[in-house]
Amino acid sequence: MNTNICRYCYKEIRDRDELITASNWFRVRPYHYRCFELLEQDTKTIAGAWTPVNGLTGMVTTVLMIILSVLMFTTNILGFIGDILGLVALYPIFLRVFSFAVFESRLPKYVENKKRQ
């Protein structure tokens, strides 16, 4: 299965510059950045909202969750509940690593002179 196909327009994603990976309830899907904007406009409920995994938003979330997870696992804050919170905080980190391994690593960083869609 080819992982660099946009799930909105079903066209090929040529480089990381056009790629946005989004997650929704344990699903990670690749989109063009333009198609992701259209998908966000089509989404009517919060439960159906797709959140970006890569890019600035994803990296900020990942860094904050790493800090929270390390804090909860290394200290005794909140006791057993803190350990559970630390475990839940690993979910966005797992999504980011999964997104990089499956989608981003297979694409070049930037392709010059690419054709317009």
C-alpha positions, 0 to 999 in steps of 0.5 A: 500500500502506498502511504503517500496518497492524500486521503481527501483528494487521492492524489500523490503527496510529493514531499514533506512540504505538502504533507500534514498527518492528522489523527482522529480516534486512533487513526492517522491519515496523510493529507495535502495542506490544502486538503486538510484545510478543506477537511477542517471546514467540512468537519461539523463536530468536535468529535469528528475533528482531525488534529495535526500530528506533524508541524509546529502544533504537533511538535509543541504537543509532543514536547509538552507531553514528554515533559508531563510524562517524565514529570509524572513518572519520575516524581510522586505527584498524584501517586498512582493517578500520576502514573496513569496520567504519564501513561496517557501522555505517551499517546501523542508521542507515539502518534508523532513517532508513528507519523514520522516512521510511516509517512514522513520518512518515505518522502523527500524534504522538498522537491523543486519544480514540482507540477501543480495539482 
